[in-house]
């Protein structure tokens, strides 16, 4: 059986990315490894063992270009409206809160933010399959 342990994203401005993930997802640095040409920073919180790995290549001077295959990372929250309001107080741009149904049953209530490198993160209300 496999266990998801982390998702890696390449970041251009490591301090800005750490601040964003701290403010937006309440993640803190678990480990940080500095090498000659790159750094690996692992962020997590006590809610889950899953980590975000921020890879910072020291010689990368241009922002990364995303392909059309990447979608988003998703997190669940207790109260979508409180979280939405909270993120806006940090100056994090949020999309509007939306809900959608499947066959007449509410499937999800959600919104998106974008990190400093353009990666999308979906915030989903904890309910149904998204506990």
DSSP file (Angstrom, degrees, kcal/mol; ACC not computed):
  #  RESIDUE AA STRUCTURE BP1 BP2  ACC     N-H-->O    O-->H-N    N-H-->O    O-->H-N    TCO  KAPPA ALPHA  PHI   PSI    X-CA   Y-CA   Z-CA
    1    1 A X              0   0    0      0, 0.0     2,-0.2     0, 0.0     0, 0.0   0.000 360.0 360.0 360.0 137.1    0.0    0.0    0.0
    2    2 A X        -     0   0    0      2,-0.0     2,-0.4     0, 0.0     0, 0.0  -0.573 360.0-155.0 -93.4 159.3    1.3    3.4   -0.9
    3    3 A X        -     0   0    0     -2,-0.2     2,-0.2     0, 0.0     0, 0.0  -0.988  19.5-126.4-134.4 123.1    1.2    6.5    1.3
    4    4 A X        +     0   0    0     -2,-0.4     3,-0.1     1,-0.2    45,-0.1  -0.517  35.3 167.4 -67.1 131.2    1.2   10.1   -0.1
    5    5 A X        -     0   0    0      1,-0.4    46,-2.3    -2,-0.2     2,-0.3   0.722  51.9 -14.0-119.6 -35.0    4.0   12.0    1.6
    6    6 A X  E     -a   51   0A   0     44,-0.2     2,-0.4    46,-0.0    -1,-0.4  -0.995  41.9-139.2-163.0 163.9    4.7   15.2   -0.3
    7    7 A X  E     -a   52   0A   0     44,-1.7    46,-2.9    -2,-0.3     2,-0.4  -0.996  26.5-144.6-125.2 134.6    4.1   17.3   -3.4
    8    8 A X  E     +a   53   0A   0     -2,-0.4     2,-0.4    44,-0.2    46,-0.2  -0.831  17.8 178.4-105.9 136.6    7.1   19.3   -4.7
    9    9 A X  E     -a   54   0A   0     44,-2.5    46,-2.6    -2,-0.4     2,-0.4  -0.993  27.7-126.2-130.7 143.1    6.9   22.7   -6.4
   10   10 A X  E     -a   55   0A   0     -2,-0.4     2,-0.4    44,-0.2    46,-0.2  -0.738  30.0-161.3 -86.7 133.5    9.8   24.8   -7.7
   11   11 A X        -     0   0    0     44,-2.5    46,-0.5    -2,-0.4     3,-0.2  -0.912  21.8-160.5-122.5 145.8    9.8   28.3   -6.3
   12   12 A X  S    S+     0   0    0     -2,-0.4     2,-0.6     1,-0.3    -1,-0.1   0.865  90.1  33.5 -88.3 -42.5   11.6   31.4   -7.5
   13   13 A X     >  -     0   0    0      1,-0.2     4,-2.2     2,-0.0    -1,-0.3  -0.876  69.4-170.3-120.8  95.3   11.5   33.5   -4.2
   14   14 A X  H  > S+     0   0    0     -2,-0.6     4,-2.8     1,-0.2     5,-0.2   0.899  83.6  49.6 -58.0 -48.8   11.9   31.1   -1.3
   15   15 A X  H  > S+     0   0    0      1,-0.2     4,-2.3     2,-0.2    -1,-0.2   0.908 112.5  48.8 -59.4 -39.6   11.2   33.6    1.5
   16   16 A X  H  > S+     0   0    0      2,-0.2     4,-2.4     1,-0.2    -1,-0.2   0.896 112.9  48.2 -65.0 -39.0    8.0   34.8   -0.3
   17   17 A X  H  X S+     0   0    0     -4,-2.2     4,-2.6     2,-0.2     5,-0.2   0.910 110.3  50.5 -68.8 -41.6    6.8   31.2   -0.8
   18   18 A X  H  X S+     0   0    0     -4,-2.8     4,-2.1     1,-0.2    -2,-0.2   0.932 112.3  47.9 -60.8 -44.9    7.5   30.3    2.9
   19   19 A X  H  X S+     0   0    0     -4,-2.3     4,-2.9    -5,-0.2     5,-0.3   0.926 111.6  50.5 -60.5 -45.7    5.5   33.3    4.0
   20   20 A X  H  X S+     0   0    0     -4,-2.4     4,-3.6     1,-0.2     5,-0.4   0.951 113.0  44.2 -58.8 -51.3    2.6   32.5    1.6
   21   21 A X  H  X S+     0   0    0     -4,-2.6     6,-1.8     1,-0.2     4,-1.3   0.815 114.0  51.4 -67.4 -29.7    2.3   28.9    2.7
   22   22 A X  H  X S+     0   0    0     -4,-2.1     4,-0.9    -5,-0.2    -1,-0.2   0.942 118.9  36.3 -67.4 -48.5    2.6   29.9    6.4
   23   23 A X  H  < S+     0   0    0     -4,-2.9    -2,-0.2    -5,-0.2    -3,-0.2   0.928 126.0  36.5 -71.3 -46.3   -0.1   32.5    6.0
   24   24 A X  H  < S+     0   0    0     -4,-3.6    -3,-0.2    -5,-0.3    -2,-0.1   0.896 134.3  18.5 -78.8 -41.8   -2.4   30.7    3.6
   25   25 A X  H  < S-     0   0    0     -4,-1.3    -3,-0.2    -5,-0.4    -1,-0.2   0.373  95.0-121.4-114.7   2.9   -2.1   27.0    4.7
   26   26 A X     <  +     0   0    0     -4,-0.9     2,-0.3     1,-0.2    -4,-0.2   0.878  58.5 155.9  56.4  40.3   -0.7   27.5    8.3
   27   27 A X        -     0   0    0     -6,-1.8     2,-0.3    -9,-0.1    18,-0.2  -0.753  25.3-162.7 -97.8 144.9    2.3   25.4    7.3
   28   28 A X  E     -B   44   0A   0     16,-2.7    16,-2.0    -2,-0.3     2,-0.3  -0.858  34.4 -87.0-122.1 159.1    5.6   25.6    9.2
   29   29 A X  E     +B   43   0A   0     -2,-0.3    14,-0.3    14,-0.2     3,-0.1  -0.506  40.4 174.5 -68.1 125.7    9.1   24.5    8.2
   30   30 A X  E    S-     0   0A   0     12,-3.5     2,-0.3     1,-0.4    -1,-0.2   0.820  70.2  -5.6 -95.2 -46.8    9.7   20.9    9.2
   31   31 A X  E     -B   42   0A   0     11,-1.1    11,-3.0     2,-0.0    -1,-0.4  -0.986  58.5-165.5-146.4 152.1   13.1   20.5    7.6
   32   32 A X  E     -B   41   0A   0     -2,-0.3     2,-0.5     9,-0.2     9,-0.2  -0.974   3.8-170.5-143.2 128.6   15.3   22.6    5.4
   33   33 A X  E     -B   40   0A   0      7,-3.0     7,-2.7    -2,-0.4     2,-0.5  -0.973   5.9-161.7-123.8 119.1   18.3   21.3    3.5
   34   34 A X  E     +B   39   0A   0     -2,-0.5     5,-0.2     5,-0.2     2,-0.2  -0.872  12.8 175.7-103.5 128.8   20.7   23.7    1.8
   35   35 A X        -     0   0    0      3,-2.9    -2,-0.0    -2,-0.5     0, 0.0  -0.664  47.3 -91.7-118.1 177.0   23.1   22.4   -0.9
   36   36 A X  S    S+     0   0    0     -2,-0.2     3,-0.1     1,-0.2    -1,-0.0   0.911 121.2  18.4 -57.9 -45.6   25.5   24.3   -3.2
   37   37 A X  S    S+     0   0    0      1,-0.1    21,-2.1    21,-0.1    22,-0.6   0.557 129.2  17.9-108.0 -10.9   23.0   24.9   -6.0
   38   38 A X  E     - C   0  57A   0     19,-0.3    -3,-2.9    20,-0.1     2,-0.3  -0.970  57.3-139.7-155.3 165.9   19.6   24.3   -4.5
   39   39 A X  E     -BC  34  56A   0     17,-2.2    17,-2.5    -2,-0.3     2,-0.5  -0.977   7.7-152.1-131.1 146.4   17.6   24.1   -1.3
   40   40 A X  E     -BC  33  55A   0     -7,-2.7    -7,-3.0    -2,-0.3     2,-0.5  -0.985  14.1-175.0-117.5 124.5   14.8   21.8   -0.2
   41   41 A X  E     -BC  32  54A   0     13,-2.2    13,-3.3    -2,-0.5     2,-0.5  -0.983   8.5-158.0-123.4 123.3   12.3   23.1    2.3
   42   42 A X  E     -BC  31  53A   0    -11,-3.0   -12,-3.5    -2,-0.5   -11,-1.1  -0.878  10.4-171.0-104.5 128.4    9.6   20.9    3.7
   43   43 A X  E     +BC  29  52A   0      9,-2.5     9,-2.2    -2,-0.5     2,-0.3  -0.923  17.0 142.3-119.6 143.1    6.5   22.5    5.2
   44   44 A X  E     -B   28   0A   0    -16,-2.0   -16,-2.7    -2,-0.4     2,-0.3  -0.949  29.9-139.7-160.2 175.9    3.6   20.8    7.1
   45   45 A X  E >   - C   0  48A   0      3,-0.5     3,-1.1     5,-0.4   -18,-0.1  -0.884  37.2 -98.9-138.8 175.1    1.2   21.2   10.0
   46   46 A X  T 3  S+     0   0    0     -2,-0.3     3,-0.1     1,-0.2   -19,-0.1   0.586 109.2  76.6 -73.7  -9.0   -0.1   19.0   12.8
   47   47 A X  T 3  S+     0   0    0      1,-0.1     2,-0.3     3,-0.1    -1,-0.2   0.796 109.4   3.1 -71.2 -28.4   -3.3   18.3   10.9
   48   48 A X  E <   - C   0  45A   0     -3,-1.1    -3,-0.5     2,-0.2    -1,-0.1  -0.979  59.6-126.7-154.0 159.6   -1.7   15.8    8.5
   49   49 A X  E    S+     0   0A   0     -2,-0.3     2,-0.2    -5,-0.1    -3,-0.1   0.505  76.1 112.0 -86.3  -5.9    1.6   14.1    7.7
   50   50 A X  E     -     0   0A   0    -44,-0.1    -5,-0.4    -5,-0.0     2,-0.3  -0.468  52.9-160.2 -71.8 138.7    1.5   15.3    4.1
   51   51 A X  E     -a    6   0A   0    -46,-2.3   -44,-1.7    -2,-0.2     2,-0.5  -0.847  19.3-135.9-121.4 155.3    4.2   17.9    3.2
   52   52 A X  E     -aC   7  43A   0     -9,-2.2    -9,-2.5    -2,-0.3     2,-0.6  -0.952  21.7-152.0-102.5 126.6    4.8   20.5    0.6
   53   53 A X  E     -aC   8  42A   0    -46,-2.9   -44,-2.5    -2,-0.5     2,-0.7  -0.902   4.5-159.3-101.1 117.4    8.4   20.4   -0.7
   54   54 A X  E     -aC   9  41A   0    -13,-3.3   -13,-2.2    -2,-0.6     2,-0.6  -0.871   6.1-162.0 -95.5 115.9    9.6   23.8   -1.9
   55   55 A X  E     -aC  10  40A   0    -46,-2.6   -44,-2.5    -2,-0.7     2,-0.6  -0.890   5.9-171.3-101.6 119.7   12.6   23.4   -4.2
   56   56 A X  E     - C   0  39A   0    -17,-2.5   -17,-2.2    -2,-0.6     2,-0.7  -0.937  10.4-156.7-114.9 111.2   14.6   26.5   -4.7
   57   57 A X  E >   - C   0  38A   0     -2,-0.6     3,-2.0   -46,-0.5   -19,-0.3  -0.794  12.2-147.4 -86.0 116.7   17.3   26.4   -7.4
   58   58 A X  T 3  S+     0   0    0    -21,-2.1   -20,-0.1    -2,-0.7    -1,-0.1   0.756  93.7  49.3 -60.7 -28.5   19.8   29.2   -6.4
   59   59 A X  T 3  S+     0   0    0    -22,-0.6     2,-0.8    -3,-0.0    -1,-0.3   0.306  79.0 114.7 -96.4  10.2   20.7   30.1   -9.9
   60   60 A X    <   +     0   0    0     -3,-2.0     4,-0.1     1,-0.2    -3,-0.0  -0.719  32.8 168.2 -82.9 110.6   17.1   30.4  -11.2
   61   61 A X        +     0   0    0     -2,-0.8     2,-0.3     2,-0.1    -1,-0.2   0.625  56.6  60.8-100.3 -15.6   16.7   34.1  -12.2
   62   62 A X  S    S-     0   0    0      1,-0.1     3,-0.1     3,-0.0     0, 0.0  -0.838  92.9 -99.2-110.6 148.5   13.5   33.9  -14.1
   63   63 A X        -     0   0    0     -2,-0.3     2,-0.1     1,-0.1    -2,-0.1  -0.301  49.1 -98.9 -59.1 150.5   10.1   32.7  -12.8
   64   64 A X        -     0   0    0    -54,-0.1     2,-0.5    -4,-0.1    -1,-0.1  -0.399  29.4-130.9 -71.3 149.1    9.2   29.2  -13.7
   65   65 A X        -     0   0    0     -2,-0.1     2,-0.3    -3,-0.1    -1,-0.1  -0.897  20.1-141.3-102.1 127.4    6.9   28.5  -16.6
   66   66 A X        -     0   0    0     -2,-0.5     2,-0.0     1,-0.1    52,-0.0  -0.681   9.3-137.7 -90.0 140.5    4.0   26.1  -15.9
   67   67 A X        -     0   0    0     -2,-0.3     3,-0.3     1,-0.1    -1,-0.1  -0.155  29.7-103.2 -78.4-175.2    2.9   23.6  -18.5
   68   68 A X  S    S+     0   0    0      1,-0.2    -1,-0.1    -2,-0.0    -2,-0.0   0.301 108.4  73.2 -96.0  10.4   -0.7   22.9  -19.1
   69   69 A X  S    S+     0   0    0      2,-0.0     2,-0.2     0, 0.0    -1,-0.2   0.724  71.5  92.8 -94.8 -23.7   -0.8   19.7  -17.2
   70   70 A X        +     0   0    0     -3,-0.3    -4,-0.0     1,-0.1    50,-0.0  -0.504  45.2 172.4 -74.7 137.6   -0.6   21.0  -13.6
   71   71 A X        -     0   0    0      1,-0.2    49,-0.4    -2,-0.2     2,-0.3   0.740  40.3 -72.6-105.8 -83.7   -3.9   21.5  -11.9
   72   72 A X        -     0   0    0     47,-0.1     2,-0.4    49,-0.0    49,-0.2  -0.984  25.9-108.6-169.4 166.5   -3.8   22.3   -8.2
   73   73 A X  E     -d  121   0B   0     47,-1.8    49,-3.2    -2,-0.3     2,-0.4  -0.857  37.3-149.8-100.3 144.9   -3.2   21.2   -4.6
   74   74 A X  E     -d  122   0B   0     -2,-0.4     2,-0.3    47,-0.2    49,-0.2  -0.952  15.9-179.2-122.7 141.8   -6.4   20.9   -2.5
   75   75 A X  E     -d  123   0B   0     47,-2.8    49,-2.6    -2,-0.4     2,-0.3  -0.962  20.2-134.0-130.3 150.9   -6.8   21.4    1.3
   76   76 A X  E     -d  124   0B   0     -2,-0.3     2,-0.3    47,-0.2    49,-0.2  -0.815  20.8-168.1-105.1 149.6  -10.0   21.1    3.4
   77   77 A X  E     -d  125   0B   0     47,-2.5    49,-2.9    -2,-0.3     3,-0.3  -0.939  29.0-126.4-134.7 155.2  -11.1   23.6    6.0
   78   78 A X  S    S+     0   0    0     -2,-0.3     2,-0.5     1,-0.3    -1,-0.1   0.917 101.6  20.5 -66.7 -44.8  -13.7   23.7    8.8
   79   79 A X     >  -     0   0    0      1,-0.1     4,-2.3    46,-0.1    -1,-0.3  -0.925  62.5-166.3-133.4 108.7  -15.4   26.9    7.7
   80   80 A X  H  > S+     0   0    0     -2,-0.5     4,-2.3    -3,-0.3     5,-0.1   0.863  90.6  50.2 -61.7 -39.3  -14.9   28.1    4.1
   81   81 A X  H  > S+     0   0    0      2,-0.2     4,-2.2     1,-0.2    -1,-0.2   0.906 111.4  47.0 -70.0 -42.3  -16.3   31.6    4.8
   82   82 A X  H  > S+     0   0    0      2,-0.2     4,-2.6     1,-0.2    -2,-0.2   0.913 114.4  48.0 -64.1 -42.7  -14.0   32.2    7.8
   83   83 A X  H  X S+     0   0    0     -4,-2.3     4,-2.6     2,-0.2     5,-0.2   0.915 110.1  51.8 -64.5 -43.5  -11.0   30.9    5.9
   84   84 A X  H  X S+     0   0    0     -4,-2.3     4,-1.6    -5,-0.2    -1,-0.2   0.931 113.5  44.1 -58.0 -48.0  -11.8   33.1    2.8
   85   85 A X  H  X S+     0   0    0     -4,-2.2     4,-1.3     1,-0.2    -2,-0.2   0.903 112.1  53.5 -64.6 -42.7  -12.1   36.2    5.0
   86   86 A X  H  X S+     0   0    0     -4,-2.6     4,-0.8     1,-0.2     3,-0.4   0.908 107.7  49.9 -60.1 -45.5   -8.9   35.3    7.0
   87   87 A X  H ><>S+     0   0    0     -4,-2.6     5,-2.1     1,-0.2     3,-0.8   0.876 106.2  56.2 -64.6 -36.8   -6.8   34.9    3.8
   88   88 A X  H ><5S+     0   0    0     -4,-1.6     3,-1.4     1,-0.2    -1,-0.2   0.826  99.1  60.4 -65.0 -30.1   -8.0   38.3    2.5
   89   89 A X  H 3<5S+     0   0    0     -4,-1.3    -1,-0.2    -3,-0.4    -2,-0.2   0.774 102.8  52.9 -67.9 -23.7   -6.8   39.9    5.7
   90   90 A X  T <<5S-     0   0    0     -3,-0.8    -1,-0.3    -4,-0.8    -2,-0.2   0.422 122.3-109.6 -85.7   0.4   -3.3   38.7    4.7
   91   91 A X  T < 5 +     0   0    0     -3,-1.4     2,-0.5     1,-0.3    -3,-0.2   0.659  69.1 148.8  79.5  15.3   -3.7   40.3    1.3
   92   92 A X      < -     0   0    0     -5,-2.1     2,-0.3   -69,-0.0    -1,-0.3  -0.739  48.7-125.8 -85.5 123.8   -4.0   36.9   -0.4
   93   93 A X        -     0   0    0     -2,-0.5    21,-0.5    21,-0.2     2,-0.3  -0.537  31.5-170.4 -72.3 127.7   -6.2   37.2   -3.5
   94   94 A X  B     -E  113   0B   0     -2,-0.3    19,-0.2    19,-0.1     2,-0.1  -0.879  19.5-125.5-117.6 149.4   -9.0   34.7   -3.4
   95   95 A X        -     0   0    0     17,-2.6     2,-0.1    -2,-0.3     3,-0.0  -0.361  48.7 -78.8 -77.9 172.5  -11.5   33.7   -6.0
   96   96 A X        -     0   0    0      1,-0.1     2,-0.4    -2,-0.1    16,-0.2  -0.382  51.2-101.9 -67.1 151.2  -15.2   33.8   -5.2
   97   97 A X        -     0   0    0     14,-0.1     2,-0.3    -3,-0.1    14,-0.2  -0.624  48.9-177.8 -74.1 131.3  -16.6   31.0   -3.1
   98   98 A X  E     -F  110   0B   0     12,-3.1    12,-3.1    -2,-0.4     2,-0.3  -0.915  15.9-159.2-129.9 156.6  -18.5   28.6   -5.3
   99   99 A X  E     -F  109   0B   0     -2,-0.3     2,-0.4    10,-0.3    10,-0.2  -0.974   7.6-170.4-130.3 148.5  -20.5   25.4   -4.8
  100  100 A X  E     -F  108   0B   0      8,-2.2     7,-2.6    -2,-0.3     8,-1.7  -0.999   8.0-147.5-142.3 151.1  -21.4   22.7   -7.3
  101  101 A X  E     -F  106   0B   0     -2,-0.4     2,-0.4     5,-0.3     5,-0.2  -0.677   4.4-149.9-108.9 159.0  -23.7   19.7   -7.2
  102  102 A X  E >  S-F  105   0B   0      3,-2.9     3,-1.4    -2,-0.2    -2,-0.0  -0.968  85.2 -18.3-129.8 117.5  -23.7   16.3   -8.7
  103  103 A X  T 3  S-     0   0    0     -2,-0.4     3,-0.1     1,-0.3    -1,-0.1   0.883 130.4 -49.8  53.7  42.7  -27.0   14.7   -9.5
  104  104 A X  T 3  S+     0   0    0      1,-0.2     2,-0.4     0, 0.0    -1,-0.3   0.467 117.1 108.8  81.8   2.5  -28.8   17.2   -7.2
  105  105 A X  E <  S-F  102   0B   0     -3,-1.4    -3,-2.9     0, 0.0    -1,-0.2  -0.938  78.0-107.9-115.1 133.7  -26.5   16.6   -4.2
  106  106 A X  E     +F  101   0B   0     -2,-0.4    -5,-0.3    -5,-0.2     3,-0.1  -0.386  37.6 176.2 -58.2 123.5  -23.9   19.2   -3.0
  107  107 A X  E     -     0   0B   0     -7,-2.6     2,-0.3     1,-0.3    22,-0.2   0.844  58.2 -10.3 -96.1 -45.6  -20.5   17.9   -4.0
  108  108 A X  E     -F  100   0B   0     -8,-1.7    -8,-2.2    20,-0.1     2,-0.4  -0.995  39.5-155.5-158.6 147.5  -18.2   20.8   -2.9
  109  109 A X  E     +F   99   0B   0     -2,-0.3    16,-2.8    16,-0.3     2,-0.3  -1.000  45.8 143.6-120.0 126.9  -18.0   24.4   -1.7
  110  110 A X  E     -FG  98 124B   0    -12,-3.1   -12,-3.1    -2,-0.4     2,-0.3  -0.934  34.6-162.9-156.2 167.3  -14.7   25.9   -2.6
  111  111 A X  E     - G   0 123B   0     12,-1.7    12,-3.0    -2,-0.3     2,-0.3  -0.948  21.1-128.3-151.7 169.0  -12.4   28.7   -3.7
  112  112 A X  E     - G   0 122B   0     -2,-0.3   -17,-2.6    10,-0.2     2,-0.3  -0.885  14.7-173.7-122.0 151.5   -8.9   29.1   -5.1
  113  113 A X  E     -EG  94 121B   0      8,-2.2     8,-2.6    -2,-0.3     2,-0.4  -0.884  19.0-136.2-128.1 166.4   -5.8   31.1   -4.3
  114  114 A X  E     - G   0 120B   0    -21,-0.5     6,-0.2    -2,-0.3   -21,-0.2  -0.993  16.2-134.9-126.6 131.4   -2.5   31.3   -6.3
  115  115 A X    >   -     0   0    0      4,-2.8     3,-2.3    -2,-0.4   -98,-0.1  -0.187  39.7 -88.0 -77.7 175.6    0.9   31.1   -4.6
  116  116 A X  T 3  S+     0   0    0      1,-0.3    -1,-0.1  -100,-0.1   -99,-0.1   0.710 128.7  49.8 -60.0 -19.8    3.8   33.5   -5.5
  117  117 A X  T 3  S-     0   0    0      2,-0.1    -1,-0.3   -54,-0.1  -107,-0.1   0.320 123.3-100.2-101.2   7.7    4.9   31.2   -8.3
  118  118 A X  S <  S+     0   0    0     -3,-2.3     2,-0.4     1,-0.3    -2,-0.1   0.543  72.3 145.0  90.9   7.0    1.5   30.8   -9.9
  119  119 A X        -     0   0    0      1,-0.0    -4,-2.8   -47,-0.0    -1,-0.3  -0.647  45.0-130.4 -80.7 133.8    0.5   27.4   -8.4
  120  120 A X  E     - G   0 114B   0    -49,-0.4   -47,-1.8    -2,-0.4     2,-0.4  -0.603  19.4-166.5 -86.9 144.3   -3.2   27.1   -7.7
  121  121 A X  E     -dG  73 113B   0     -8,-2.6    -8,-2.2    -2,-0.3     2,-0.5  -0.998   9.1-149.0-130.5 128.2   -4.5   25.9   -4.3
  122  122 A X  E     -dG  74 112B   0    -49,-3.2   -47,-2.8    -2,-0.4     2,-0.5  -0.841   2.9-156.5 -99.6 130.5   -8.1   24.9   -3.8
  123  123 A X  E     -dG  75 111B   0    -12,-3.0   -12,-1.7    -2,-0.5     2,-0.4  -0.938  16.5-170.5-104.1 123.6   -9.7   25.4   -0.4
  124  124 A X  E     -dG  76 110B   0    -49,-2.6   -47,-2.5    -2,-0.5   -14,-0.2  -0.948  26.5-114.0-121.3 135.1  -12.7   23.0    0.1
  125  125 A X  E     -d   77   0B   0    -16,-2.8     2,-0.6    -2,-0.4   -16,-0.3  -0.451  39.8-109.9 -61.6 131.3  -15.3   23.0    2.9
  126  126 A X  S    S+     0   0    0    -49,-2.9     2,-0.3    -2,-0.2     5,-0.2  -0.546  73.6 110.1 -67.7 113.0  -15.0   19.9    5.0
  127  127 A X    >   -     0   0    0     -2,-0.6     3,-2.6     3,-0.2   -18,-0.1  -0.927  67.5  -4.5-174.6 156.8  -18.1   17.9    4.2
  128  128 A X  T 3  S-     0   0    0      1,-0.3     3,-0.5    -2,-0.3   -21,-0.1  -0.243 133.3  -5.2  55.0-125.8  -19.1   14.7    2.4
  129  129 A X  T 3  S+     0   0    0    -22,-0.2    -1,-0.3     1,-0.2     2,-0.1   0.561 127.8  72.2 -77.4  -7.3  -16.1   13.1    0.7
  130  130 A X    <         0   0    0     -3,-2.6    -3,-0.2     1,-0.2    -1,-0.2  -0.249 360.0 360.0-104.4  44.6  -13.9   16.1    1.7
  131  131 A X              0   0    0     -3,-0.5    -1,-0.2    -5,-0.2    -5,-0.1   0.454 360.0 360.0 -81.6 360.0  -13.5   15.4    5.4
